[in-house]
Amino acid sequence: MVKTVILGVIVLIGAVIAAFVLIGRERSWELIAGSPDRGQHDFDAARRSPHPNDALACSPGLCSEPDFEIAAVEDAPAIAIERLSQRLVTSDPLARRVDDRKDPSKARFITYSPLMRFPDVIHLEARPMPDGRTGIMAYARAQLGSDDMGKNRARLEALFGKP
């Protein structure tokens, strides 16, 4: 009886591994947990994950309680988002843009962890500030799990050149 149970568990694990290999890791997670793209993050609502699996970075005055602040830029919002988007896809080969690009002041990306391909979503938004500069807001969140071990914060810090 015990041998049958152990054999059944081994077969089940083998089937799951085979499915991940045949279907692909990204697609497998999507079948299990749904699409990681759930639409643009609403920065005005100030909702964050109840778990330590996200990171928030904003120019001063644009968000309450960001993990770190980022400097405003001189570029127009659309140019600032395009530059950040280019920097993100250049630095992260697993990142791909998923928004419809209808609003040039916003961008949304899905990226994956290198080995297991756990999906994360990155939201970028730029807004004009009263001083004429452009403020930036960035939110990154893991779709799976309750703790990302600081990966999303590190991803945003790298995007904005933070030490």
C-alpha positions as protocol buffer text, in pm:
chain_id: "A"
residue {
  index: 1
  type: MET
  ca { x: 0 y: 0 z: 0 }
}
residue {
  index: 2
  type: VAL
  ca { x: 274 y: 248 z: 95 }
}
residue {
  index: 3
  type: LYS
  ca { x: 471 y: 158 z: -218 }
}
residue {
  index: 4
  type: THR
  ca { x: 163 y: 226 z: -432 }
}
residue {
  index: 5
  type: VAL
  ca { x: 113 y: 568 z: -276 }
}
residue {
  index: 6
  type: ILE
  ca { x: 481 y: 657 z: -321 }
}
residue {
  index: 7
  type: LEU
  ca { x: 471 y: 538 z: -681 }
}
residue {
  index: 8
  type: GLY
  ca { x: 154 y: 743 z: -741 }
}
residue {
  index: 9
  type: VAL
  ca { x: 318 y: 1056 z: -600 }
}
residue {
  index: 10
  type: ILE
  ca { x: 627 y: 1002 z: -816 }
}
residue {
  index: 11
  type: VAL
  ca { x: 412 y: 957 z: -1127 }
}
residue {
  index: 12
  type: LEU
  ca { x: 212 y: 1270 z: -1042 }
}
residue {
  index: 13
  type: ILE
  ca { x: 528 y: 1476 z: -993 }
}
residue {
  index: 14
  type: GLY
  ca { x: 667 y: 1342 z: -1320 }
}
residue {
  index: 15
  type: ALA
  ca { x: 345 y: 1436 z: -1502 }
}
residue {
  index: 16
  type: VAL
  ca { x: 357 y: 1790 z: -1362 }
}
residue {
  index: 17
  type: ILE
  ca { x: 721 y: 1831 z: -1465 }
}
residue {
  index: 18
  type: ALA
  ca { x: 646 y: 1694 z: -1811 }
}
residue {
  index: 19
  type: ALA
  ca { x: 352 y: 1935 z: -1847 }
}
residue {
  index: 20
  type: PHE
  ca { x: 570 y: 2231 z: -1749 }
}
residue {
  index: 21
  type: VAL
  ca { x: 831 y: 2126 z: -2005 }
}
residue {
  index: 22
  type: LEU
  ca { x: 586 y: 2054 z: -2286 }
}
residue {
  index: 23
  type: ILE
  ca { x: 348 y: 2345 z: -2230 }
}
residue {
  index: 24
  type: GLY
  ca { x: 612 y: 2591 z: -2114 }
}
residue {
  index: 25
  type: ARG
  ca { x: 664 y: 2743 z: -1771 }
}
residue {
  index: 26
  type: GLU
  ca { x: 496 y: 3076 z: -1846 }
}
residue {
  index: 27
  type: ARG
  ca { x: 188 y: 2915 z: -2002 }
}
residue {
  index: 28
  type: SER
  ca { x: 169 y: 2656 z: -1721 }
}
residue {
  index: 29
  type: TRP
  ca { x: 152 y: 2929 z: -1455 }
}
residue {
  index: 30
  type: GLU
  ca { x: -111 y: 3108 z: -1661 }
}
residue {
  index: 31
  type: LEU
  ca { x: -324 y: 2792 z: -1675 }
}
residue {
  index: 32
  type: ILE
  ca { x: -288 y: 2747 z: -1299 }
}
residue {
  index: 33
  type: ALA
  ca { x: -331 y: 3108 z: -1179 }
}
residue {
  index: 34
  type: GLY
  ca { x: -481 y: 3299 z: -1472 }
}
residue {
  index: 35
  type: SER
  ca { x: -330 y: 3581 z: -1670 }
}
residue {
  index: 36
  type: PRO
  ca { x: -83 y: 3791 z: -1471 }
}
residue {
  index: 37
  type: ASP
  ca { x: -210 y: 4098 z: -1660 }
}
residue {
  index: 38
  type: ARG
  ca { x: -504 y: 4228 z: -1457 }
}
residue {
  index: 39
  type: GLY
  ca { x: -512 y: 4577 z: -1604 }
}
residue {
  index: 40
  type: GLN
  ca { x: -340 y: 4900 z: -1512 }
}
residue {
  index: 41
  type: HIS
  ca { x: -271 y: 4965 z: -1144 }
}
residue {
  index: 42
  type: ASP
  ca { x: -476 y: 5251 z: -999 }
}
residue {
  index: 43
  type: PHE
  ca { x: -216 y: 5467 z: -827 }
}
residue {
  index: 44
  type: ASP
  ca { x: -486 y: 5704 z: -697 }
}
residue {
  index: 45
  type: ALA
  ca { x: -654 y: 5423 z: -502 }
}
residue {
  index: 46
  type: ALA
  ca { x: -321 y: 5353 z: -329 }
}
residue {
  index: 47
  type: ARG
  ca { x: -396 y: 4980 z: -299 }
}
residue {
  index: 48
  type: ARG
  ca { x: -100 y: 4754 z: -240 }
}
residue {
  index: 49
  type: SER
  ca { x: -64 y: 4385 z: -189 }
}
residue {
  index: 50
  type: PRO
  ca { x: -142 y: 4273 z: 166 }
}
residue {
  index: 51
  type: HIS
  ca { x: 170 y: 4054 z: 140 }
}
residue {
  index: 52
  type: PRO
  ca { x: 538 y: 4146 z: 104 }
}
residue {
  index: 53
  type: ASN
  ca { x: 541 y: 4063 z: -267 }
}
residue {
  index: 54
  type: ASP
  ca { x: 529 y: 4410 z: -420 }
}
residue {
  index: 55
  type: ALA
  ca { x: 723 y: 4735 z: -446 }
}
residue {
  index: 56
  type: LEU
  ca { x: 618 y: 5097 z: -498 }
}
residue {
  index: 57
  type: ALA
  ca { x: 841 y: 5384 z: -612 }
}
residue {
  index: 58
  type: CYS
  ca { x: 721 y: 5737 z: -683 }
}
residue {
  index: 59
  type: SER
  ca { x: 838 y: 6089 z: -735 }
}
residue {
  index: 60
  type: PRO
  ca { x: 784 y: 6302 z: -423 }
}
residue {
  index: 61
  type: GLY
  ca { x: 421 y: 6380 z: -353 }
}
residue {
  index: 62
  type: LEU
  ca { x: 266 y: 6134 z: -599 }
}
residue {
  index: 63
  type: CYS
  ca { x: 219 y: 5829 z: -373 }
}
residue {
  index: 64
  type: SER
  ca { x: 172 y: 5769 z: -6 }
}
residue {
  index: 65
  type: GLU
  ca { x: 432 y: 5549 z: 160 }
}
residue {
  index: 66
  type: PRO
  ca { x: 646 y: 5443 z: -137 }
}
residue {
  index: 67
  type: ASP
  ca { x: 928 y: 5199 z: -72 }
}
residue {
  index: 68
  type: PHE
  ca { x: 1162 y: 5461 z: -216 }
}
residue {
  index: 69
  type: GLU
  ca { x: 1137 y: 5792 z: -399 }
}
residue {
  index: 70
  type: ILE
  ca { x: 1253 y: 5860 z: -752 }
}
residue {
  index: 71
  type: ALA
  ca { x: 1342 y: 6196 z: -898 }
}
residue {
  index: 72
  type: ALA
  ca { x: 1106 y: 6375 z: -1132 }
}
residue {
  index: 73
  type: VAL
  ca { x: 1232 y: 6414 z: -1488 }
}
residue {
  index: 74
  type: GLU
  ca { x: 1238 y: 6696 z: -1742 }
}
residue {
  index: 75
  type: ASP
  ca { x: 1084 y: 6487 z: -2023 }
}
residue {
  index: 76
  type: ALA
  ca { x: 716 y: 6501 z: -2117 }
}
residue {
  index: 77
  type: PRO
  ca { x: 517 y: 6207 z: -1969 }
}
residue {
  index: 78
  type: ALA
  ca { x: 503 y: 6010 z: -2297 }
}
residue {
  index: 79
  type: ILE
  ca { x: 878 y: 6045 z: -2352 }
}
residue {
  index: 80
  type: ALA
  ca { x: 955 y: 5952 z: -1991 }
}
residue {
  index: 81
  type: ILE
  ca { x: 747 y: 5633 z: -2020 }
}
residue {
  index: 82
  type: GLU
  ca { x: 903 y: 5542 z: -2354 }
}
residue {
  index: 83
  type: ARG
  ca { x: 1255 y: 5583 z: -2212 }
}
residue {
  index: 84
  type: LEU
  ca { x: 1172 y: 5377 z: -1904 }
}
residue {
  index: 85
  type: SER
  ca { x: 1011 y: 5112 z: -2123 }
}
residue {
  index: 86
  type: GLN
  ca { x: 1320 y: 5087 z: -2341 }
}
residue {
  index: 87
  type: ARG
  ca { x: 1543 y: 5067 z: -2035 }
}
residue {
  index: 88
  type: LEU
  ca { x: 1326 y: 4792 z: -1886 }
}
residue {
  index: 89
  type: VAL
  ca { x: 1319 y: 4566 z: -2194 }
}
residue {
  index: 90
  type: THR
  ca { x: 1692 y: 4621 z: -2249 }
}
residue {
  index: 91
  type: SER
  ca { x: 1781 y: 4527 z: -1892 }
}
residue {
  index: 92
  type: ASP
  ca { x: 1527 y: 4244 z: -1854 }
}
residue {
  index: 93
  type: PRO
  ca { x: 1511 y: 4006 z: -2151 }
}
residue {
  index: 94
  type: LEU
  ca { x: 1206 y: 3831 z: -2001 }
}
residue {
  index: 95
  type: ALA
  ca { x: 997 y: 4151 z: -1985 }
}
residue {
  index: 96
  type: ARG
  ca { x: 731 y: 4218 z: -2246 }
}
residue {
  index: 97
  type: ARG
  ca { x: 492 y: 4507 z: -2276 }
}
residue {
  index: 98
  type: VAL
  ca { x: 125 y: 4407 z: -2247 }
}
residue {
  index: 99
  type: ASP
  ca { x: -75 y: 4732 z: -2242 }
}
residue {
  index: 100
  type: ASP
  ca { x: -252 y: 4857 z: -2557 }
}
residue {
  index: 101
  type: ARG
  ca { x: -38 y: 5177 z: -2571 }
}
residue {
  index: 102
  type: LYS
  ca { x: -349 y: 5396 z: -2601 }
}
residue {
  index: 103
  type: ASP
  ca { x: -230 y: 5615 z: -2314 }
}
residue {
  index: 104
  type: PRO
  ca { x: 135 y: 5709 z: -2380 }
}
residue {
  index: 105
  type: SER
  ca { x: 179 y: 5819 z: -2017 }
}
residue {
  index: 106
  type: LYS
  ca { x: 130 y: 5461 z: -1894 }
}
residue {
  index: 107
  type: ALA
  ca { x: 292 y: 5125 z: -1959 }
}
residue {
  index: 108
  type: ARG
  ca { x: 245 y: 4776 z: -1824 }
}
residue {
  index: 109
  type: PHE
  ca { x: 488 y: 4484 z: -1846 }
}
residue {
  index: 110
  type: ILE
  ca { x: 493 y: 4121 z: -1750 }
}
residue {
  index: 111
  type: THR
  ca { x: 825 y: 3967 z: -1660 }
}
residue {
  index: 112
  type: TYR
  ca { x: 927 y: 3632 z: -1520 }
}
residue {
  index: 113
  type: SER
  ca { x: 1176 y: 3491 z: -1274 }
}
residue {
  index: 114
  type: PRO
  ca { x: 1465 y: 3331 z: -1460 }
}
residue {
  index: 115
  type: LEU
  ca { x: 1435 y: 2969 z: -1347 }
}
residue {
  index: 116
  type: MET
  ca { x: 1073 y: 2891 z: -1259 }
}
residue {
  index: 117
  type: ARG
  ca { x: 921 y: 3174 z: -1466 }
}
residue {
  index: 118
  type: PHE
  ca { x: 701 y: 3303 z: -1184 }
}
residue {
  index: 119
  type: PRO
  ca { x: 513 y: 3601 z: -1334 }
}
residue {
  index: 120
  type: ASP
  ca { x: 541 y: 3958 z: -1206 }
}
residue {
  index: 121
  type: VAL
  ca { x: 367 y: 4270 z: -1338 }
}
residue {
  index: 122
  type: ILE
  ca { x: 529 y: 4613 z: -1359 }
}
residue {
  index: 123
  type: HIS
  ca { x: 314 y: 4926 z: -1391 }
}
residue {
  index: 124
  type: LEU
  ca { x: 460 y: 5261 z: -1494 }
}
residue {
  index: 125
  type: GLU
  ca { x: 281 y: 5594 z: -1504 }
}
residue {
  index: 126
  type: ALA
  ca { x: 404 y: 5949 z: -1562 }
}
residue {
  index: 127
  type: ARG
  ca { x: 220 y: 6267 z: -1462 }
}
residue {
  index: 128
  type: PRO
  ca { x: 290 y: 6636 z: -1510 }
}
residue {
  index: 129
  type: MET
  ca { x: 387 y: 6808 z: -1186 }
}
residue {
  index: 130
  type: PRO
  ca { x: 310 y: 7168 z: -1087 }
}
residue {
  index: 131
  type: ASP
  ca { x: 675 y: 7270 z: -1138 }
}
residue {
  index: 132
  type: GLY
  ca { x: 664 y: 7163 z: -1505 }
}
residue {
  index: 133
  type: ARG
  ca { x: 860 y: 6843 z: -1457 }
}
residue {
  index: 134
  type: THR
  ca { x: 720 y: 6491 z: -1492 }
}
residue {
  index: 135
  type: GLY
  ca { x: 667 y: 6269 z: -1191 }
}
residue {
  index: 136
  type: ILE
  ca { x: 700 y: 5892 z: -1222 }
}
residue {
  index: 137
  type: MET
  ca { x: 512 y: 5618 z: -1041 }
}
residue {
  index: 138
  type: ALA
  ca { x: 614 y: 5251 z: -1060 }
}
residue {
  index: 139
  type: TYR
  ca { x: 452 y: 4948 z: -901 }
}
residue {
  index: 140
  type: ALA
  ca { x: 576 y: 4590 z: -933 }
}
residue {
  index: 141
  type: ARG
  ca { x: 397 y: 4288 z: -791 }
}
residue {
  index: 142
  type: ALA
  ca { x: 436 y: 3912 z: -795 }
}
residue {
  index: 143
  type: GLN
  ca { x: 130 y: 3724 z: -916 }
}
residue {
  index: 144
  type: LEU
  ca { x: 212 y: 3408 z: -722 }
}
residue {
  index: 145
  type: GLY
  ca { x: 317 y: 3362 z: -363 }
}
residue {
  index: 146
  type: SER
  ca { x: 303 y: 3587 z: -61 }
}
residue {
  index: 147
  type: ASP
  ca { x: 669 y: 3690 z: -47 }
}
residue {
  index: 148
  type: ASP
  ca { x: 894 y: 3778 z: -339 }
}
residue {
  index: 149
  type: MET
  ca { x: 1207 y: 3804 z: -121 }
}
residue {
  index: 150
  type: GLY
  ca { x: 1260 y: 4164 z: -233 }
}
residue {
  index: 151
  type: LYS
  ca { x: 1280 y: 4083 z: -606 }
}
residue {
  index: 152
  type: ASN
  ca { x: 1029 y: 4347 z: -717 }
}
residue {
  index: 153
  type: ARG
  ca { x: 1193 y: 4619 z: -513 }
}
residue {
  index: 154
  type: ALA
  ca { x: 1531 y: 4520 z: -656 }
}
residue {
  index: 155
  type: ARG
  ca { x: 1381 y: 4526 z: -1005 }
}
residue {
  index: 156
  type: LEU
  ca { x: 1250 y: 4882 z: -957 }
}
residue {
  index: 157
  type: GLU
  ca { x: 1574 y: 4996 z: -795 }
}
residue {
  index: 158
  type: ALA
  ca { x: 1766 y: 4865 z: -1095 }
}
residue {
  index: 159
  type: LEU
  ca { x: 1525 y: 5037 z: -1335 }
}
residue {
  index: 160
  type: PHE
  ca { x: 1575 y: 5371 z: -1163 }
}
residue {
  index: 161
  type: GLY
  ca { x: 1947 y: 5331 z: -1088 }
}
residue {
  index: 162
  type: LYS
  ca { x: 1911 y: 5309 z: -712 }
}
residue {
  index: 163
  type: PRO
  ca { x: 2202 y: 5153 z: -517 }
}
